[in-house]
Amino acid sequence: MYKYDSIDQTLVDQRVSQFREQVGRRLNGALGEDEFKPLRLQNGLYLQRHAYMLRVAIPYGLLSSDQLRALAAISEKYDRGYGHFTTRQNIQFNWVSLEETPNILAELAKVEMHAIQTSGNCIRNITSDAYAGVAADEYVDPRPICELLRQWSTLHPEFAHLPRKFKFAINGAKEDRTVLLCHDVGIELNINAAGELLVDLYAGGGMGRTPILGALIKQGLPWQLLPSYLTALLRTYNRFGRRDNLYKARIKILVKALGPEEFARQVETEWSHIKHGDDHFTIAEWDRVAQYFTKPAYKTLTQVPLNDVIDIAPDQDRAHFTRWLERNIRPHQVPGYVSVLLSLKPHGTVAPGDATTAQMLAIADLADLYSFGELRVTHEQNLVLADVEQSQLLSLWQAAKNHFIALPNIGLLTDIIACPGGDFCSLANAKSLPIAKAIQERFDDLDYLFDLGGISLNISGCINSCGHHHVGNIGILGVDKDGQEWYQITLGGEQGYAAAIGKVIGPAFSADDIPDVIARIINSYVDQRLDGETFIQAFSRLGMPPFKEAAYQQISKLKIASQERGA
């Protein structure tokens, strides 16, 4: 993984020193909150409902075991013994004190981490495929491009005060595991017949108040030209993006207003003035960065049939181990290896995406023992050991069980994506975590979950959609209704290259209704599915009506009964 050079380290250390001085001035009253707010946001520090929250960048989702140990130590020393992994490959600490934040940033700097540009109207943490470099369907390892763009965008003076926050996602595989089309800019890497690395760019995607899928605006761009083209794109947005209305400030609104073709034309016009300059990536820069993303010391192994892996398990463990293998491993480029997902979604015990200090320390040890000391963060809020020998899967599973990170629910209904919601976030209209807990407790039967098959359920506590509810097969959005918490249901969302925005089924439900509503929607699917048909396939075939009718069925009966009693 990428290692800081002296420039990186000096920059991060200087930011820590600068912020320490700013915090001191805030604490002694020399800086008011209005003056301090943009300074703290530039360092990832939010003032939440109960305390300050610090958001730490995990660039393109890649962590070393030592970095995870440092995060665990921070969670124990400065927080309440846990951290929250987010949908954008960051980690958040929800209970930090203002006076301690410079010390936290200093601890991060020691392990080549920071919180720079995890907030503010700038280019945020660049995200990518959690299986980058190992995925069996990968065309090209996106990590060198991710790192080059991270360096290009960090503290970029021209783009430090954009109309609104700006998010990149980068993918280099056949399957999109980055939610590419729901980002301000999605970058798809390809190799052409001549072996050249080319880029397709999508712009204007986003969720939030106005969910829109990004539009293809540039095909076949040589990778070296990314800095100049992105400069032209960001200049166009910076010049014409709305600054008079917070809710219409994202680039998606500009692309929609102009139309993708006109937006692309304006970018091309701006680009024509700079593309023949020297603002390009070079082979030397690629080589400088790519040396940190070489393959680890893989053994020469033979790919083992899955049944042979299962057969080594003791009889009493075989059924549970088989389930785990079915849901929690992914194919690898190298024979004899797989990638393993560690579930941070135990049923009804902790918030989705949370990991305790003890779990982080244990996972760091597992990374050292089984995966060359590296791990990955997925945007579904789980963790990945990317390079595990098949022969080690049983011992890894047994160790993971001891730390409650071996639940075989990856991709199933209880693998819920959820934001912190109203329990923490000052922007939230409603709580997310109790809803996730209630659903996990309602659907705690693994036999039933496996029978249902793959279903994504995502929860957001407000319209900002940090829980990605728009692209969940089932989405839940917390809304304020006369000062009370209610929940709107969407169906039909999907991620990947076939991304789709879910549709609202109708009026919102109370919190107490939600587990029953989800159960009725699921029962409708079970009653009407064809053999082998997934939930999203059934929804595409049947449309909204049967699911909507099921969702409101009991409520309709109660209304009729109430009317009859009134009569």
C-alpha positions in Angstrom: 0.0 0.0 0.0 1.1 3.6 -0.5 3.7 4.9 1.9 4.1 8.6 2.7 7.2 10.4 1.3 8.7 13.4 3.1 6.3 15.8 1.3 3.3 13.8 2.4 4.5 13.6 6.0 5.5 17.3 6.2 2.1 18.4 4.8 0.1 16.3 7.3 2.4 17.3 10.3 2.0 20.9 9.4 -1.8 20.6 9.2 -1.8 19.1 12.7 0.3 21.9 14.1 -1.9 24.5 12.4 -5.1 23.0 13.7 -3.7 22.7 17.2 -3.1 26.5 17.2 -6.7 27.0 15.8 -8.2 24.9 18.5 -6.3 26.7 21.2 -7.7 30.0 19.9 -11.2 28.6 19.9 -10.9 27.4 23.4 -9.6 30.7 24.7 -12.3 32.7 22.9 -10.1 34.3 20.3 -12.1 32.5 17.6 -15.9 32.4 17.6 -17.8 29.4 16.3 -18.6 31.1 13.0 -14.9 31.7 12.4 -13.8 28.3 13.6 -16.4 26.2 11.7 -14.7 26.3 8.3 -11.4 25.6 10.0 -12.6 22.5 11.8 -14.5 21.2 8.8 -11.3 21.3 6.7 -9.9 18.8 9.3 -13.0 16.5 9.3 -14.4 17.8 12.6 -18.2 18.1 12.9 -20.3 19.4 15.8 -23.0 16.7 16.2 -26.0 16.4 18.4 -24.1 15.4 21.5 -20.4 15.8 20.9 -17.8 16.5 18.2 -17.4 13.8 15.5 -14.1 13.3 13.7 -14.2 11.7 10.3 -10.9 10.1 9.3 -10.0 9.3 5.7 -9.2 5.8 4.6 -8.1 6.6 1.0 -9.7 4.2 -1.5 -10.6 1.9 1.5 -7.1 0.5 2.0 -5.7 0.0 5.6 -2.7 -1.6 7.1 -2.9 -3.6 10.3 -0.8 -1.0 12.1 -3.2 1.7 11.0 -6.2 -0.2 12.3 -4.4 -0.7 15.6 -3.9 3.1 15.7 -7.6 3.6 15.1 -8.4 1.1 17.8 -6.1 3.0 20.2 -7.9 6.3 19.4 -11.3 4.7 19.9 -10.2 3.5 23.4 -8.3 6.7 24.5 -10.4 9.5 23.0 -13.8 8.0 22.2 -16.1 5.3 23.8 -14.4 2.2 22.6 -15.6 1.9 19.0 -15.4 3.4 15.6 -18.0 3.6 12.8 -17.0 2.7 9.2 -19.0 4.7 6.7 -20.3 4.2 3.2 -17.5 6.3 1.8 -14.6 4.3 3.2 -14.0 6.5 6.1 -14.1 5.9 9.9 -15.9 8.2 12.3 -15.4 8.7 16.0 -18.6 10.1 17.5 -17.6 11.2 21.0 -14.4 13.2 20.8 -13.7 16.4 22.7 -12.5 19.5 21.0 -9.4 19.9 23.1 -8.2 16.4 22.2 -8.7 16.5 18.5 -5.2 17.9 17.7 -3.8 15.0 19.7 -5.9 12.5 17.7 -4.7 14.0 14.4 -1.1 13.8 15.7 -1.7 10.1 16.5 -3.0 9.6 13.0 -0.1 11.3 11.4 2.3 8.8 13.0 0.7 6.0 10.9 0.3 8.0 7.7 -3.4 8.9 8.2 -5.3 12.2 8.4 -8.8 13.8 8.3 -8.0 16.4 5.6 -10.9 17.0 3.2 -13.2 14.6 4.8 -15.6 17.5 5.1 -16.1 20.9 3.4 -16.9 22.0 -0.1 -13.9 20.4 -1.6 -12.9 17.1 -3.2 -13.6 14.5 -0.6 -12.0 11.1 0.1 -11.6 9.3 -3.2 -13.2 5.9 -3.1 -12.7 2.7 -5.1 -13.3 -1.0 -5.3 -12.6 -2.7 -2.0 -11.2 -5.7 -4.0 -8.8 -3.5 -6.1 -5.7 -5.4 -7.2 -7.2 -8.8 -6.3 -10.6 -9.0 -7.9 -11.0 -11.9 -10.4 -13.0 -9.6 -12.8 -10.5 -6.7 -12.7 -9.4 -5.1 -16.0 -6.8 -2.8 -14.3 -5.8 -2.1 -10.7 -7.3 1.4 -10.0 -5.2 2.1 -6.9 -2.3 4.0 -8.7 -4.9 6.3 -10.4 -6.6 6.7 -7.0 -3.4 7.7 -5.3 -2.4 10.1 -8.1 -5.7 11.8 -7.9 -5.6 11.9 -4.1 -2.3 13.7 -4.3 -3.5 16.0 -7.1 -6.7 17.0 -5.2 -5.3 17.4 -1.7 -5.4 21.0 -0.7 -5.8 22.0 -4.4 -6.1 25.8 -4.1 -8.5 26.2 -7.0 -11.0 23.7 -5.7 -10.9 24.3 -1.9 -14.2 26.3 -2.0 -16.5 24.6 -4.5 -20.2 25.3 -4.6 -20.7 22.0 -2.6 -18.8 18.9 -1.6 -17.4 16.8 -4.5 -17.0 13.0 -4.6 -15.0 10.7 -6.9 -15.4 7.0 -7.3 -13.0 4.9 -9.4 -13.5 1.4 -10.8 -11.4 -0.9 -13.0 -13.4 -4.1 -13.0 -16.3 -5.7 -14.9 -18.6 -5.4 -11.9 -19.1 -2.0 -10.4 -18.6 -2.2 -6.6 -18.2 1.6 -6.1 -21.7 3.0 -6.8 -20.0 4.7 -9.7 -23.1 6.3 -11.2 -24.1 7.9 -7.9 -21.0 10.1 -7.5 -20.3 13.6 -8.7 -17.7 12.1 -11.0 -17.4 8.4 -11.7 -14.2 7.2 -13.4 -14.2 3.9 -15.2 -10.9 2.5 -16.2 -10.5 0.3 -19.3 -7.7 -1.3 -21.4 -8.1 -1.0 -25.1 -7.0 -3.5 -27.8 -3.6 -1.8 -28.0 -3.0 -2.2 -24.2 -3.5 1.5 -23.5 -5.2 2.6 -20.3 -8.2 4.8 -21.1 -10.9 6.5 -19.0 -14.6 6.9 -19.3 -16.1 9.7 -17.1 -19.6 10.0 -15.7 -20.7 13.3 -14.2 -23.7 14.5 -12.3 -24.6 11.5 -10.2 -25.7 11.8 -6.6 -28.2 10.8 -4.1 -29.6 13.1 -1.4 -32.6 15.4 -2.0 -32.5 14.9 -5.8 -31.2 11.4 -6.7 -29.8 11.3 -10.2 -27.6 8.8 -12.0 -24.5 10.2 -13.6 -24.3 10.6 -17.4 -21.4 9.6 -19.6 -19.7 12.8 -20.7 -16.2 11.5 -21.9 -15.1 8.2 -23.4 -11.6 7.0 -24.2 -9.6 9.7 -22.4 -6.0 8.7 -22.0 -5.2 8.4 -18.3 -2.4 10.9 -18.5 -4.9 13.7 -19.3 -7.0 13.2 -16.3 -5.7 16.2 -14.3 -6.3 18.7 -17.1 -9.7 17.3 -18.0 -10.8 17.2 -14.4 -9.6 20.7 -14.0 -11.8 21.8 -16.9 -14.7 19.9 -15.4 -14.3 21.4 -11.9 -13.8 24.9 -13.3 -17.1 24.6 -15.2 -18.8 23.5 -12.1 -17.1 26.1 -10.0 -18.1 28.9 -12.4 -21.7 27.8 -13.0 -22.7 25.7 -10.0 -25.4 27.2 -7.8 -24.1 29.1 -4.7 -27.3 30.8 -3.9 -29.2 27.6 -2.8 -27.6 24.9 -0.7 -30.0 22.3 -2.0 -29.2 23.0 -5.6 -25.5 23.4 -5.3 -24.3 19.9 -6.3 -23.0 19.3 -9.8 -25.9 17.0 -10.5 -28.2 20.0 -10.6 -26.0 21.8 -13.0 -25.7 18.8 -15.3 -29.4 18.2 -15.2 -30.2 21.9 -15.9 -27.8 22.1 -18.8 -28.2 18.6 -20.1 -25.3 16.2 -20.2 -24.4 17.0 -23.8 -24.3 20.8 -23.2 -22.3 20.3 -19.9 -19.8 18.1 -21.8 -19.5 20.7 -24.5 -18.7 23.4 -22.0 -16.1 21.2 -20.3 -14.6 20.5 -23.7 -14.4 24.2 -24.4 -12.7 24.9 -21.1 -10.4 21.9 -21.7 -9.4 23.2 -25.1 -7.5 26.1 -23.4 -5.4 23.9 -21.1 -5.1 20.4 -22.5 -1.9 21.1 -24.4 -0.2 22.4 -21.3 1.9 20.4 -18.8 -0.8 19.5 -16.3 -0.7 15.8 -17.0 0.2 12.6 -15.3 3.5 11.0 -16.5 4.8 7.5 -16.7 7.4 8.5 -14.1 4.6 9.6 -11.7 2.8 6.4 -12.4 5.9 4.3 -11.6 6.6 6.3 -8.4 3.2 5.5 -7.1 2.6 2.0 -8.6 5.7 0.6 -6.8 3.6 0.6 -3.6 0.9 -1.5 -5.1 2.9 -4.5 -6.2 1.6 -8.0 -5.5 2.5 -9.5 -2.1 4.6 -12.7 -1.8 1.9 -15.1 -2.9 2.7 -18.8 -2.7 2.4 -21.0 -5.7 -0.8 -22.9 -5.0 -3.5 -24.9 -6.8 -7.1 -23.8 -6.7 -9.0 -26.1 -4.4 -12.6 -27.0 -5.1 -14.9 -25.5 -2.5 -16.2 -28.9 -1.5 -12.6 -29.9 -0.5 -12.4 -26.8 1.7 -15.7 -27.7 3.3 -14.6 -31.3 3.9 -11.8 -30.4 6.3 -14.3 -28.9 8.8 -15.4 -30.9 11.8 -18.9 -32.5 11.3 -20.5 -30.3 13.9 -19.2 -27.1 12.2 -19.7 -28.1 8.6 -23.1 -26.6 7.9 -22.2 -23.2 9.5 -18.8 -23.1 7.8 -20.5 -23.9 4.4 -22.9 -21.0 4.8 -20.0 -18.6 5.6 -18.1 -19.8 2.6 -21.2 -19.2 0.4 -21.8 -15.6 1.6 -18.4 -14.3 2.8 -15.7 -15.2 0.3 -15.0 -13.7 -3.2 -12.9 -15.0 -6.1 -9.3 -14.0 -6.4 -6.9 -13.4 -9.3 -4.3 -15.8 -7.8 -5.0 -19.6 -7.7 -5.4 -20.9 -4.1 -6.4 -17.5 -2.7 -9.8 -15.8 -1.9 -10.9 -12.5 -0.4 -12.9 -12.8 2.8 -15.5 -10.4 4.1 -15.8 -9.8 7.8 -19.4 -8.8 8.7 -19.8 -5.7 10.9 -23.6 -6.4 11.0 -24.3 -8.7 13.9 -28.0 -9.1 14.5 -29.4 -6.4 16.7 -26.4 -5.9 19.0 -24.4 -3.0 17.5 -25.0 -0.4 14.9 -24.2 -1.5 11.3 -20.6 -0.6 10.5 -19.5 -0.3 14.1 -16.4 -2.1 15.3 -15.2 -2.1 19.0 -11.7 -1.5 20.1 -11.3 -5.2 20.8 -12.6 -6.1 17.4 -10.3 -3.7 15.6 -7.3 -5.1 17.4 -8.4 -8.7 16.6 -9.0 -7.9 13.0 -5.6 -6.3 12.7 -4.1 -9.5 14.1 -6.1 -11.5 11.6 -4.8 -9.3 8.8 -1.3 -10.1 9.9 -1.9 -13.8 10.2 -3.9 -14.3 7.0 -3.7 -11.4 4.6 -0.2 -9.9 4.5 -1.1 -7.2 7.1 -3.6 -5.4 4.9 -7.4 -5.0 4.9 -10.1 -3.1 3.0 -13.2 -1.2 3.9 -16.3 -1.7 1.7 -18.9 0.9 1.0 -21.4 -1.5 2.5 -19.6 -0.9 5.9 -17.9 -4.3 6.2 -14.2 -5.2 6.2 -12.2 -7.4 3.8 -9.1 -9.5 4.1 -8.1 -9.5 0.5 -5.5 -12.3 0.3 -6.4 -15.4 2.2 -5.2 -18.9 1.4 -8.0 -21.4 0.9 -6.2 -23.8 3.2 -6.5 -21.2 6.0 -10.2 -20.5 5.7 -11.4 -22.8 8.4 -8.9 -21.4 11.0 -9.8 -17.9 10.0 -13.5 -18.6 10.3 -13.0 -20.1 13.8 -11.0 -17.1 14.9 -13.5 -14.6 13.4 -16.4 -16.3 15.2 -14.7 -15.6 18.6 -14.9 -11.9 17.8 -18.5 -11.8 16.4 -17.4 -10.9 12.8 -18.2 -14.2 11.1 -22.0 -13.9 10.6 -22.8 -15.2 7.1 -25.2 -12.5 6.2 -23.2 -10.6 3.5 -25.6 -9.5 0.8 -28.6 -10.7 2.7 -31.5 -8.7 4.2 -29.7 -8.0 7.5 -26.5 -6.8 5.9 -28.0 -3.4 6.4 -26.3 -0.2 5.3 -27.2 2.6 7.8 -26.0 6.1 8.7 -25.7 7.1 12.4 -29.0 9.0 12.1 -30.7 10.9 14.8 -28.8 9.2 17.6 -25.8 11.3 16.6 -26.2 13.5 13.6 -27.6 17.0 14.0 -28.9 16.9 10.4 -31.0 13.8 10.9 -34.8 13.9 10.9 -35.1 10.4 12.5 -33.1 7.6 14.0 -31.6 5.0 11.8 -30.0 2.6 14.2 -33.0 1.4 16.2 -34.8 0.7 12.9 -31.8 -1.4 11.7 -31.8 -3.2 15.0 -35.5 -4.0 14.9 -35.3 -5.4 11.4 -32.2 -7.5 12.3 -34.0 -8.9 15.3 -37.2 -9.6 13.3 -35.2 -11.5 10.6 -32.8 -13.4 12.8 -33.3 -16.8 11.2 -30.4 -17.6 8.9 -32.3 -20.4 7.2 -35.0 -17.9 6.2 -32.4 -15.3 5.1 -30.6 -17.8 2.9 -33.9 -18.8 1.4 -34.7 -15.2 0.6 -31.3 -14.8 -1.2 -29.7 -11.5 -2.0 -31.6 -8.4 -0.9 -30.1 -5.0 -0.1 -31.8 -2.8 2.6 -30.4 0.6 3.2 -31.5 3.2 5.8 -30.9 7.0 6.0 -31.9 9.3 8.8 -32.4 12.2 6.5 -32.6 13.3 2.9 -28.8 13.6 2.6 -28.8 9.8 2.0 -25.6 8.9 3.8 -27.1 5.4 4.2 -27.6 5.2 0.4 -31.3 4.4 0.7 -32.0 5.4 -2.9 -30.0 2.4 -4.3 -31.2 -0.2 -1.8 -33.6 -2.9 -3.2 -35.5 -1.7 -0.1 -34.8 1.8 1.1 -35.9 3.5 4.3 -35.7 7.2 4.8 -36.4 9.0 8.1 -38.6 12.0 7.7 -40.0 14.6 10.1 -43.8 14.7 10.3 -45.2 17.3 12.7 -42.2 17.0 14.9 -42.3 13.2 15.0 -40.1 10.5 13.4 -41.7 8.7 10.4 -40.2 6.5 7.7 -40.7 6.5 4.0 -40.1 3.3 2.0 -38.6 3.0 -1.5 -38.4 -0.1 -3.6 -36.4 -1.0 -6.7 -33.1 0.6 -6.1 -29.9 -1.1 -7.4 -26.2 -0.3 -7.5 -23.6 -1.3 -10.0 -23.6 -0.5 -13.7 -27.3 -1.4 -13.7 -27.9 1.2 -11.0 -31.5 2.4 -10.4 -33.1 4.8 -8.0 -35.8 3.3 -5.8 -39.4 4.6 -6.0 -41.4 5.8 -3.0 -44.3 3.4 -2.3 -46.5 5.9 -0.6 -47.1 7.7 2.7 -44.6 7.2 5.5 -44.9 4.7 8.4 -44.3 5.1 12.1 -41.1 3.5 13.6 -43.2 0.8 15.3 -44.7 -0.2 11.9 -41.4 -0.7 10.0 -40.6 -4.3 10.9 -44.1 -5.4 10.0 -44.1 -3.4 6.8 -40.8 -5.0 5.7 -42.1 -8.4 6.6 -45.2 -7.9 4.5 -43.1 -6.7 1.5 -40.9 -9.8 1.9 -43.8 -12.1 2.2 -45.3 -10.7 -1.0 -42.0 -11.5 -2.7 -41.9 -15.0 -1.4 -45.5 -15.7 -2.4 -44.9 -14.5 -6.0 -41.3 -15.2 -6.9 -40.4 -17.6 -9.6 -37.8 -20.3 -9.1 -34.4 -18.7 -8.6 -35.8 -15.2 -8.9 -34.2 -12.6 -6.7 -36.1 -9.8 -4.9 -35.0 -7.2 -7.4 -35.8 -9.5 -10.4 -39.3 -10.1 -9.0 -39.8 -6.4 -8.4 -38.8 -5.6 -12.0 -41.2 -8.2 -13.3 -44.2 -7.4 -11.1 -43.8 -3.7 -10.6 -44.8 -1.7 -7.5 -48.5 -2.6 -7.1 -48.3 -6.0 -5.3 -45.6 -4.8 -2.9 -47.4 -1.5 -2.2 -50.7 -3.3 -1.5 -48.9 -5.7 0.9 -47.1 -2.9 2.7 -50.4 -1.0 3.4 -52.6 -4.0 3.8 -52.7 -4.2 7.6 -53.0 -0.4 7.9 -56.0 -0.4 5.6 -57.7 -3.1 7.7 -57.1 -1.0 10.8 -58.6 2.1 9.1 -61.7 0.1 8.1 -62.0 -1.3 11.6 -61.7 2.2 13.0 -64.3 3.5 10.6 -66.7 0.7 11.5 -66.2 1.4 15.2 -67.0 5.0 14.6 -70.1 4.1 12.7 
